[in-house]
Amino acid sequence: MKVIVLVLAIFALAAAVPKPTKLHYRNLYKPPVGPIKHRPIPRIINGQEATPHSIPYQTFLEVYAESEGWYCGGSLISQNYVLTAGHCGVDATEAHVTLGAHKPLQAEDTQVKIVSKEVKVHEKYDGELIINDIAVIKLPEAVTFTDAIKAVALPSKADANNTFEGETARISGWGLTDGFGDKLSDVLNYVDVKVISNDKCGKAFGELQDSIVCTSGDENTGSCSGDSGGPLAINDTQIGVVSFGVIYCLPGYPSAFSRVTSFLDWIATNSDVVIN
């Protein structure tokens, strides 16, 4: 009996362990091909503050494992599911999802906060190869759409072979605006970037799978720490999920995303989104 009581006490203490108060960033990096070609300077990088709630599908994530926590971004894809990066969901025990936020670390009337314990990472996710970097979070209850909270559109199957090369896309998030900083942006930022071919992107990162889509770093713009899992969208249709870049968000290098059209079947299987 004493042994049983001791075991129960241990479990109770474990359950009572407070969550970490200082969260970090979960980021994936690829070493660039060849020598560093630019001096590190502050590099979302060279973006601007979004009009509050103009990107109503953007979600702010605080994700927790047993002894650590980290920030990520995500996108609402239905009333019940959030799309994010696989590396944001690995080992997660719960995700604190904030919807309808412009300043997520402050109280706003538009915000809805939901805690989910259902995080599904792609079965073939590989953080070393950086492939299949995608995940979904199931919300415990359906969220009500408002002017500040709406689902993003996903590409149709007719876009399966569309590379979107040359088109202007938008990255959004609360990630660092300085690759050497350690503080999230107080407000939602965005930057408009050009989608480039995987051949051009491969000159920076080496050979890439077709399930990756990249944006140009020619204007010293791109995603950075804290943006992981957030959306890359064209006219509010999401074509990418922030996946990886180069360390310190060095200027002049592309940003890489999981290509949504490569995962339409997986998203449909693991959520309630109907893909046409």
C-alpha positions in Angstrom: 0.0 0.0 0.0 2.8 2.4 0.9 4.4 1.8 -2.5 1.1 2.5 -4.3 0.7 5.8 -2.3 4.2 6.8 -3.1 3.7 6.2 -6.9 0.4 8.2 -6.8 2.2 11.0 -5.0 4.9 11.0 -7.7 2.3 11.2 -10.4 0.6 14.0 -8.6 3.8 16.0 -8.3 4.6 15.5 -11.9 1.2 16.7 -12.9 1.7 19.8 -10.7 5.0 20.8 -12.3 4.6 24.3 -13.6 5.0 24.9 -17.3 8.2 26.8 -18.3 7.7 30.5 -18.0 10.4 31.4 -20.7 9.6 29.9 -24.0 12.1 29.6 -26.8 11.9 29.2 -30.6 11.8 26.0 -32.6 13.6 26.6 -35.9 15.1 24.5 -38.6 18.2 25.6 -40.5 20.1 24.4 -43.5 23.8 25.4 -43.9 24.2 27.4 -47.0 26.1 26.0 -50.0 29.5 27.6 -50.1 30.8 30.4 -47.9 28.6 33.0 -46.2 28.1 35.6 -48.9 26.7 38.4 -46.8 27.6 40.1 -43.6 25.0 39.3 -40.9 22.7 42.3 -40.4 19.2 42.6 -39.0 16.9 41.0 -41.6 9.5 38.8 -40.2 12.7 40.7 -41.6 12.3 44.1 -43.4 8.5 43.6 -43.1 5.8 45.9 -41.8 3.1 45.9 -39.3 -0.1 44.3 -40.6 -3.4 46.1 -40.3 -5.0 44.6 -37.2 -7.0 41.4 -38.1 -6.3 41.8 -41.8 -4.8 38.2 -41.8 -7.7 36.6 -39.7 -6.4 33.0 -40.2 -3.0 33.7 -38.5 -2.7 31.9 -35.2 -0.2 32.3 -32.4 1.0 29.1 -30.8 2.6 28.4 -27.4 3.5 24.7 -27.6 4.6 22.6 -24.6 6.4 19.4 -24.1 7.1 17.8 -20.6 9.8 20.2 -19.7 10.0 22.9 -22.4 7.9 25.3 -24.4 8.3 27.1 -27.6 6.6 29.7 -29.9 5.3 29.0 -33.4 2.8 30.3 -35.8 0.0 28.5 -37.6 -3.1 29.1 -39.7 -6.7 28.3 -39.1 -7.9 26.0 -41.9 -11.4 25.2 -40.5 -13.4 25.8 -37.4 -11.7 22.8 -35.9 -8.1 22.6 -37.2 -4.9 24.6 -37.3 -2.1 23.9 -39.8 1.5 24.3 -38.6 5.0 22.9 -39.2 5.9 19.4 -38.2 8.9 20.7 -36.2 6.5 22.8 -34.1 4.5 19.8 -33.1 7.2 17.1 -32.4 7.0 15.9 -28.8 4.2 18.3 -28.0 1.8 17.4 -25.1 -0.4 20.4 -25.6 -0.7 23.6 -27.7 -2.1 26.9 -26.6 -3.7 28.4 -29.6 -4.5 32.1 -29.8 -6.9 33.2 -32.5 -7.9 36.7 -33.5 -4.8 38.4 -32.2 -2.7 41.3 -33.3 -0.8 41.7 -30.0 -1.0 38.1 -28.7 0.9 38.8 -25.5 -1.6 41.4 -24.5 -5.3 41.1 -23.8 -7.5 42.0 -26.8 -11.3 41.7 -27.1 -11.0 39.9 -30.4 -8.8 37.1 -29.0 -10.0 33.5 -28.5 -7.6 31.2 -26.6 -8.0 27.4 -26.8 -5.8 24.6 -25.4 -5.5 21.5 -27.5 -3.9 18.2 -26.6 -4.3 16.7 -30.1 -1.2 17.6 -32.2 -0.7 15.4 -35.3 2.7 15.5 -37.0 3.2 13.9 -40.4 4.2 10.3 -40.0 7.2 10.7 -42.3 8.5 14.0 -40.8 12.3 14.0 -40.6 13.9 17.0 -38.9 17.4 16.1 -40.2 16.4 15.9 -43.8 13.7 18.5 -43.3 11.0 16.7 -45.2 7.3 16.4 -44.5 7.5 19.3 -42.2 3.8 19.7 -41.5 1.3 19.1 -38.7 -2.3 19.8 -37.7 -3.7 20.7 -34.3 -7.3 19.6 -33.6 -9.2 22.2 -31.5 -11.3 20.7 -28.7 -14.3 22.8 -29.8 -15.3 24.5 -33.0 -14.3 28.2 -33.1 -16.8 30.8 -34.1 -15.8 32.8 -37.1 -15.7 36.6 -36.6 -14.2 39.5 -38.5 -10.9 38.8 -36.7 -11.1 34.9 -37.0 -11.5 33.2 -40.3 -10.2 30.1 -42.1 -7.6 30.5 -44.8 -8.4 29.0 -48.3 -6.2 26.1 -49.4 -5.2 25.4 -53.1 -7.4 23.0 -55.1 -6.1 19.8 -56.6 -6.1 21.6 -59.9 -3.1 23.5 -58.5 -1.1 20.3 -57.8 1.4 21.1 -60.5 1.5 24.9 -60.0 4.9 26.0 -58.7 3.7 29.6 -58.2 7.1 30.7 -59.4 7.3 34.4 -60.0 4.2 35.2 -58.0 4.1 37.5 -55.0 3.3 35.8 -51.8 2.9 37.0 -48.2 4.7 35.7 -45.1 3.2 36.7 -41.8 4.1 36.2 -38.1 5.3 37.5 -34.8 8.9 36.2 -35.4 12.1 38.1 -34.7 12.6 41.2 -36.8 16.3 40.9 -36.0 18.0 37.5 -36.5 20.2 38.2 -33.5 17.4 39.3 -31.1 15.5 37.2 -28.7 12.2 39.0 -28.4 9.0 38.3 -30.4 7.4 41.2 -32.2 4.7 42.9 -30.2 2.5 43.1 -33.3 1.8 40.9 -36.3 4.1 41.7 -39.2 4.1 40.7 -42.8 6.3 40.9 -45.8 5.6 40.4 -49.5 8.1 38.2 -51.3 8.6 36.5 -54.7 8.3 32.8 -55.1 11.3 31.3 -56.8 12.1 28.0 -58.5 13.5 25.1 -56.5 16.5 25.2 -58.8 17.3 28.7 -57.8 16.7 27.9 -54.1 18.9 24.8 -54.4 21.8 27.0 -55.2 21.6 28.2 -51.7 20.5 25.1 -49.9 21.5 22.2 -52.1 19.1 19.8 -53.8 15.5 20.2 -52.6 12.4 17.9 -52.8 9.4 19.1 -54.8 7.5 19.3 -51.6 9.4 22.5 -50.7 8.6 25.9 -52.0 11.0 28.9 -51.6 10.8 32.6 -51.6 13.6 35.0 -52.7 15.9 36.7 -50.2 17.1 39.2 -52.8 15.4 42.1 -51.0 16.8 41.0 -47.7 13.3 39.8 -46.7 12.1 36.5 -45.3 10.9 34.5 -42.3 12.8 34.3 -39.0 12.8 32.7 -35.6 9.3 32.5 -34.2 7.6 32.5 -37.7 7.9 28.7 -37.9 4.6 27.0 -38.9 3.0 30.2 -40.1 1.5 30.8 -43.5 2.8 31.8 -46.9 -0.2 32.9 -48.8 -1.1 34.4 -52.2 -4.3 36.4 -52.1 -5.3 34.7 -48.8 -4.8 31.2 -50.3 -2.1 29.3 -48.4 0.6 27.8 -50.5 3.3 27.2 -47.9 4.1 26.6 -44.2 7.2 28.2 -42.8 9.8 25.5 -42.5 13.5 26.5 -42.6 16.1 29.1 -43.5 19.7 29.9 -42.7 20.9 30.6 -39.2 20.5 34.1 -37.9 18.1 34.8 -40.8 21.1 36.1 -42.8 20.1 38.5 -45.6 20.2 37.5 -49.2 19.2 33.8 -48.6 15.8 32.3 -49.5 13.2 31.2 -47.0 11.8 27.6 -47.4 8.3 26.3 -46.8 6.4 23.1 -46.9 4.5 23.2 -50.2 0.8 22.9 -49.3 -0.2 21.4 -52.7 2.1 18.4 -51.9 0.2 17.7 -48.7 -3.4 18.2 -49.8 -4.3 14.5 -49.4 -2.6 14.4 -46.0 -4.4 17.5 -44.8 -7.8 16.1 -46.0 -7.1 12.8 -44.2 -6.1 14.3 -40.9 -8.6 17.2 -40.7 -12.1 18.0 -41.7 -11.1 20.2 -44.6 -12.6 19.1 -47.9 -10.1 19.5 -50.8 -11.7 20.0 -54.2 
